[in-house]
Amino acid sequence: MKNRVCTLYRVSTDKQVDHNDKNQADIPMQRKACHAFCEKMGWVIVHEEQEEGVSGHKVRAENRDKLQIIKELAKQKKFDILLVFMFDRIGRIADETPFVVEWFVKNGIEVWSTQEGEQRFDSHTDKLTNYIRFWQADGESEKTSIRTKTALGQLVESGGFKGGLAPYGYDLVKSGRFNKRKHELYDLVVNETEAAVVRIIFDKYVHEGFGAQRIATYLNKQGYRARTGKMWHHASIRGIVCNLTYTGVLRCGESRSQELPHLQIISPELFEAAQHIRTSRANSAEQERHIPLNTRGNSLLAGNVYCGHCGSRLTLTTNGKAYPCKDDPNRVVKRVRYICYGKTRKQTDCDGQTGYTAHILDGIIDKLVRQIFERMKAIPKSEIVSARYQEKMEQRKSLLHSVRSEYVKAAADLETLKGEVIKTIRGESSFSKELLNSLIAEAETKCRELQENLEAAQAAYDEGQAVMASLNTQYNDIISWAEMYDTASIEAKKMIVSCLIKRVEVYRDYKLHIDFNIDFTQFCEGLDIVTIAA
């Protein structure tokens, strides 16, 4: 039977009491926390009491009617556990409250707090802890902070706006609801004019590789202004890129709301892509970065191309000399090259070329990307994604069922052996005590091993399922890239290439070794794409 719980909620002043739609006194934050704690522990609430406007510091226990009711119920064994949000809800009188708590425990009632756990009296240390707790006036500010944080977290989790200024892209509207101070609360609604700018920001950031400064410059040139009417600043752009609210999810500390469709301006996938780009561009990720820091210029590769001889990153440089175009002598073209940073700075002992002409190297990559897209569009999705992994998934599924059956049988055998213990004590078993102990030990070892095997098999199966789901999503992304690649801007092409290709190593005479991104490698295996190109 589940433990029976009596809960006590208390606030010190009438101003702290909320009212529901029937104008009945309520204490939602404490009630929610206690209900959630009971659900987590598997307990059942059988009785609730709440004290409105009762000071735990000034009013002694004998004058608190609700507390006296709970004590009478405890004497009648009507519940097993007294649960409060924090122990100071029972009281704050140093020379009385510790003894009130101890009284409940002596009468067979466990005393729990959702924030501090159970108060026990198994040792002198437990008693000392109980007494000291109610002497710690210095901790009141921290307790107030916890309650405030919990209330805001619960508000956000239920889809309510925590207060403050509305993020760019939203307006505040009166909700018709009132807080405990009788102030009307506000809800967020999408401001379509501003939301269009938010979508532009994420589109430029993810699909064209614009940085925060470049996006701010772009918006200012296009005539867009911030909410204040001033020019856009790169810091504001960074704040927007990091704001989870645009996916329709409200956030307060560690608390999150469910996805709220009416607040969603961009898709969660677009937001996650932006975060991936942001972290990839961070200085701390310099060595692993393959997302281009800068998508300006007409070069296709940026940030993910390396010298195959020494491993140094290849950087773009424009030759100071200009050359007349063969087809149009009046048009002058500057020579753009990828140069080995390690060799030019004499930081490495590189035996490769100093530089590689940009349009030649870009042309090779462009041709390869187009070949990939053409072949993927020509092969059915089921052949690339499902068929290749179907056999592996069937094997993993079969292994999972087999191991689970073995574990269930072994667990049943162990329980049977344990059942023989009682018979052995009564002298009714054919097993000797020594033999039974040995068999049980062997069975327990076997169960542990099979449980580990079962967990490993389950993890492998779950991983396979996740890979299948990921591949389906990415297949759709790649097909959409294939359809837009020919007409895409150079900025968009750079971002597409960076999504497909993790690293390009260039050797003499433009011999290439290409490492595709981990997930895309799965498709490459299905397409038999060679990673060495000339």
N, C-alpha and C positions, 0 to 999 in steps of 0.2 A: 504494500500500500504506500502511496506517495505521502511524504511528510506534509502535515497540515500546518498552514502558515497563517499567522495573524500579523497584519501590517499596521504600522502607526505612522501617520504623516502629521507634521506640525510646522506651522509658520508663526513667527513672533508677533506680527502686526497684521491688522485687518487689511492694510494696503498690499500685503503680499498674497492675499487670497484672490485667485482667479474665479470667474463665474462662467458657467456654461450657458447654453441658449435658454435654459429654464431659470436662469439667475440663481442657481444653486451653487453653494461654495464648493470649490474644487481645488486640488493641488496637483495639477497635471504632471509637472516634472518629476516629483517624487513618486507619484503613482506609476508613471511609465517605467521609471527605473526599477521599481520593486517588481512590477509585473514581468518585465524582461528578465530580471534575475531569477525569478521563480520558474519561468519557462526554461531558462538555461539549465537550472538545477533539477528540473523535473518535479518541482513542488506544486502543491495545490493551495491557493488562498481560500480560506474558509471564513475569514472575518477581517474587516477593515475598520479602522478608526482614524479620524482626522481631527486635529485641534486647530481652530482658526483664531489667530490673534492671541495665542498663549505664549508668554515668555518662558523659555526654559531656564532662564537665569533668575527670574524674580518669583515665579509661582512654584511653591513646593509641591511635591508629589501628592500629598494628602488632599490638596486643593485642586487637583487636576482630575476632573470627572472621567475623561476618556481613559486615562492611565489606570484609574481605579477599576473601571470596567474590564480592562485587559487583565488586571491582576486577579479579578474574580473568575474570569474565564480560565486563567492558568490554574487556579485552584481546582476547578472542575475538570481539568484535563481536556478542554475543548480544542486545544491546538498544541502543536509540538515545537514550533519555532516562532519567535518574535522577530520580525524583519523590519528594519528601518533603512532609510536612504543613507544616513550617516548616524553614528552613535549619539551625536549631540542632539538628535531629534528626541531622544528619551529625556534629555535634560542637560543643563550646564552648571548645576550647583555642585561645587567640588566636594562639599561635606555630606552630600546626600545621594547624588546620581550614581556613583560607583556602587553603593550598597543596593540601589534599586536593581541594577543590572545583575548583581550577585544573587539577589533574592530570586529572580526568575530562574537562574541556572540551578540554584539549590532546590527549586521546585520542579526540576525536570524539564525546563524549557530552554532550548538553545536560543541564544541571542546573536543575530547576524546583522551585518551592515552590507549594503550593496557595494560600498567603496572600500571597506576595511576588513571584510571577512567575518569570521566567527570570534566572539569573545569567550575564551575558555578560562577555567580556574583549576587547571590540573596541577599547577605548581605555584610557588611563591612568586615566581617571575610573572606569571599570568595575572596574579592579583595586583602586583606592583604596576604592571602595564595598565590595568584597568583604572587604578587610582590616579596614575599620572596623566592618563588621557584627558581627564576632565580638569586638570590643572593647567593644561597647555593653552592658555589664552592667546599666546603668540601665533597659534596655528589657525586662528579664525579667518585671517585674510585668505589663506590658501583654501580653506573650506568654501568660502564665498566664491572664490575663483572656480572651484570644481563645479559648484552648483550652476554658476552662470554658463560655464562651458557646456555642461550637460544640457541645460535648457536650450541654448543656441543650437547644439548638435541635434537635439530632438526636433526643434523647429525646422531645421534644414532637411532632416531626414523625411519629414512629413510634407516637404515641398514648399515650405514657407520661406519668405525672404527674411534674412537675419537683420536687415536694417542698413542704413548708410546710403551713399549715393548709388544710383543705378549704374551698372557697367555700360560702357559705350555700346550701343546697339539695342538698348532697352529703355523703357520709360517706367515710372512708378505710377500706379493707379490705386485709389482707395479700395480696400477690400470689403469694407462693411463689418470687419471684425475689430474687436477692441482688446487691448492688453489689460493687465491688472491695474494699471494706472488710468484706465479709461481713455487711452490714446488710440486713435484709429490706426490700424496696421495697413501696410501697403503691399501690393503684389507687383511682380515684374510682368511687363508685356513687351513684345518685340516692337521696336521702332523700325519700320521697314526701310526708311531712308538710310538710317545709320547701319542697319543690317546689311544693306547692299555694299557698303564700304567695308564692313567686316569680311564679307565673302571675297571682295577684291584682294584684301590683305592676305588672306589665307591662300587664295589662288596664286598670287604672285610669289608667295613664300614657298609653297610646296611645288607647284607645277612649273614655275619659271626660275626658281632659285634666287629670288630677290632677297637681300638682307634687309634688316630693319631700317637702316639709313636710306637705302635705295627706294624702299617702299614709301617712306615719308616724303622723299623728294618727288617721287612719281605722283603721289596724291596731291601734293602742293601745286605741281605743274598742271595737273588736271583740274584744279580749281576746288578740290575738296578741302574742307576745313574741319578742325576738331570741334567738339561741342561748344567750347568757349569762344569759337570764332577765330581762334589763332591758328597759325601754321602748325602742321603736324610735326611732332618731334619723334626721333627714333626710340626714345624710352617708352613713349606711349604705344608704339607699334609692338615693342617687345612684351609689354604688359598684355596686350590683346592676344598675341600669339600663345601666351602661357595660360590664358583664362579658360578653365574648364567649363564655365557657364555656357559658352556658345554651343556646346554639345547638348544642352538641355539638362545638365546635371549641376545642382547647386552644391556648394562646398563650404564647410566651416571647420577648419582644423582637419581632424581625421574623419569627420562625419561627411557622408555623401547622401544626396537624395537619389531616388530612382530617376530614370531618364524621363524628362517631362517634354513630350513632343511639342507642346505649344510654346516652349522656350528655345527650341533647337534652331540655330541659325546655320550651323555646319554639321556635317556628319562626324560621328566619333572616329571613323577611319581617317578622315582628313586631318582631324586634330592630332591623332596619334602619329600620322606621317610628319606633321609639323614638329612634334616633340622629338621625333627621331632625327630630323634634320638639325634641329637646334642643338641637341646633345652631340651629334656627330661633328658639328662645327666648333664645339667648345675647345678651348686651348688644351684642356686636359686630355682630349681625345686626338691630339695632333698626329700621333704616330699611326693611329688606326683609321683616321678620317678618310672617307672616300666620297663624301658629299661635297660638291664644289663650294668653296667659300665665296666665290665670285662668279656669276654667270655672264658678266659683261664680255663683249668681244665676240668674234666669230669662230673661235676655236671650240671643238666639240668636247675635248677632254680637259678636265680641270680638277685637280685634287686627287685623282685616282690613277695617275700614270707615273711609272717609275723606270729608272734605268735598270735593265736586266743584268748589267755587268757588276754594278756596285750597290744597287738597291736604293740609291738616292732618288728623291722625288724629282721629276722633270718639271721645270717651271717655264712659263711662257715668256718670250722676249720678242721685241720688235726691232729688227735691224734698222739702224739709222738711215741706211741707203734705201732709195725708192727706185723701182724698176718700171719702165713703161710697159703697159699691157700689150701683148702680141697682137690681139685683135683690135685694140683701140689705143693707138700711141698717145692719145690725149689723156687717157686715164692712167694714173700712176698708182701702183700697188706696192705697199711695203711688205718686206719679207718677214713673216711670222714663223718662229721656230720654238720647239720644245728643247730646252737645254738641260743637261745634267748638272744639277746644282753642286753635287759633290766634286765633280771634275773641274768645273769652272772656278770654284772656290778653293780648289786644291785640298779638300777635306778628305778625299778618298783616293786610293790608288786604282783609278778606273781605267780599264783598257778598251772601253767602248767609245762610240762617237760622242763628240761634244754636244751635238745638237741634231734634231730631226725636223725636217720641214713640216709645218703644221698641216698644210692642206693634204699632203701625202698620207701622213699618219691618220688624220681625221677621215680621209677617204676610205682607208682600209677598214676602220671601225664602222663607218657609216654603211659600207657594203655588207659587213658581217651582220649588223643589226637588222638591215633590210632582209637578209637571207633568213634570219631567225624568224622574223615576223611573217614572211611569206610561207615558210614551212609550217609554222604553227597554225596559220589560217587554213592551210591545205589539209591538215590532219584533224579528224574529229576529236572533240574534247575527251570523250570516253577513252579513246586510244592513248592519249597522252597522260591523262590523270588516272582514271579508274583502272583500266586494264593492267597497267604496269604494276600497280600496288595491290590489286585484288588478291593475287596469290599469297603475297606476304601477309595481308590482313587475315586471310583464311587460316594461314598457319598459326598466327598469333592467337586467333580466336579459338582454334582447336586446342592449342597448348593451354590457354586459360581455362577452358572447360575441363581438360584432363587434370590439371593441377588442383582445380577447385574440388573435383570429385575425390581425388586422393586425400585432400585435406579434410573434407567432410567425413570420410570414412575413418581417417586416423583420429579425428576428434571424437567420433562416436566410440571407437575402440578404447580411447583413453577414459571416457566417461564410464564405460562398462567396467574397466579395471578399477576405477575409483569406487564403483559400486560394490566391488568385492571386499573393500576395506571393512565395511560394516559386518559383512558375513564372516570375515576373518576374526574380527573382535568377538563375535558371537560363537565362533568355532564351527560355523556352518559352511565355510569355504573349503574347496579342495586345494587351494593355494596356500603355501606356507607364507609367513610374514616376509621372510627374506626374498622369496621368489616374487611375491607381489610387488614389493618395493622396487626390485630390479626391473620388472616389466613396466611399471608405471614410469620409472625414470627413462627407459628406452622410448616409451610412447610419447612422453613429453618432449624429448629431444627430437623425435620424428615430427611431431606437430610443429615445433618451432621452425625446423628446416622447411617443412612444407608451407608454413605461413610466409616465410621469407620468399620462397619460390612463387607463391600465389601473389604476393605484393609486387614482385618483379614482373610477373606475367601480366598483371593488371596494368602496371605502369607502361609496359611495352605496348599493350593494346590501346590504352588511352592516348599514348603518344602517336600511334599510327592513325587513330581517328582524328587527332588534332592536325596532323600533317595533311590528311586528306581534305579536311575542311579548309585549311590554309591554302592548299594547292588550288582548290576550286576558286577561291576568292582571287588568288593571284593570277590564275589563268584568265579570268574575266578582265582584270586590270591590264594584263599584257595585250590581250586582244584589243582593248580600247586604245592602248598606246599605238598598236600597229595601225589602227584605222586613222589616227590623227598625226602620225609621225611625218608623213610627206608634206603636210601643210602647216606643221608646227613651227613656231619661232625657234631661233637658235637657242634661246634660254630654255624653252620647254624641251628641246632635243637633248640639251645637256643633262637636265634632270632625269629624263627617260633613260639615257645611257648610264647615269650614275645608279639608277635603280636596278638595271640589268647587270652591270659590270662592277665588280668590287675592286679589281686591280688589273692594270695593264702593264706588263713588263716589256720594254722595247730593247731589242738587241741590234747589233750591226745589220745593215742592209734591211732594216724594217722587219726583222723577224719578231714575232710577238708571242707572248704567253699570256693568256687571259684567264683570270679567276672570276667566275661568275659569283653573284651573291648566293649564299647558302641555299635559300629556297628555290631560286631560279635554276640552280644546278640540277634539281629534280627534273625540271622540264628538259634541260639540256641532255640528260641521260636518255630521255624518251625520244629526243630528236637526233641523237648520235652526232651532236655538234662537237667538232674538234677544237681544242683550246689553243692550238698552235696555228697561227695564220701567217701568210706571207704577203 
